[in-house]
């Protein structure tokens, strides 16, 4: 979990002076409109500033928070995991594209297609940001035949990774999206309606 820099001494390190940096954890769901609003503001107004204004002082973690009452939430996050597996540097560009077009994966727009058909559309989306579409679909596709052991419920190529992500998120008790943790503590002052200017004000106040 994240550690506030003021508690850096808790880290036993081979370095003479243990260091810690501030951590913002964003718990976001690809089919949550408020998550989209927060991510798109961050990606356009805030992320470009971080290397220049806060080098070595802040890391941002996108925690994929599946909201199971929207069945397509699982499918979209599986696509995100596939991109992480194949091209980690493309995860944020893929996420931006998916958030921009999230309505294409809302309940009404997936209800008449099969699971694999939704995966095909997500794979095409990954292809638009430079990830191999066929490889993405290969990780997402659910076969129509029993597994070698006769199993009928084996998931796909990213199921085990998704299980790990869900376990990590459950440790925090986070439920709603978006939720932001700052150095491991829920930061309720941050809103999905924050403008770029409000983000800059918050960062200037809190990142020392």
Steps between C-alpha positions, in 0.01 A plus 500: 500500500604864465716665766497869596851643449505624860498136607790405273699378800266202525664359188804281557710568196850420374532872430647720771200734487167323437270700276129498430296704257141619508252260342160575351291189441202547271233232525319533168248299300502514121120521477454757779428851361657666804816293462518609138462864597783476754736303277452717193567818700810346653638369174455828317585755770700332777710207380704716259602721795630226730846439348575873500348614830523191721792286381570223749226625734177340377385177346150439374343153496189417300322231703253317277179477701247260350136591572322165446146641477609606151603169336707683238715645777675166536548469124645848460740452789608166359594689184701743710683207659571352157657830394706503821626153415589575137602867498514667846595837353171500309283453809436871560436581130265202480324608819453851365350368176271263688380773735435729204283231342364333811137539396564243227536247783209608721234237579265589215781483246625154596182318594437355154852378429691198627788533742754425228342760272556762768858378534550547125390862524732558795788339312438733206512793741838379626614475140421868454767594754763269355449171684474184290126442463531126439716449806259695718206296377702182549530580870134594535320236295308233689509166322187306409646160587582345838855540628751217491382395845136513391440828678222726376575813703866575438474866409752649259864598477476786750271344762780430748630857473151640557467287813817660640378852425166432669677358809719810529204737473297306756775558757419873491123463537443740210149479356395805298679645200685715473678473835840657557755393760786733588790321664267214591219711651169584330514864382141623502594854403569389142193503278431358157391852406846645568621721218861499391555817702354340815728201456799730472397683818461172688837370384680822590353483850569131564813399308804631687 
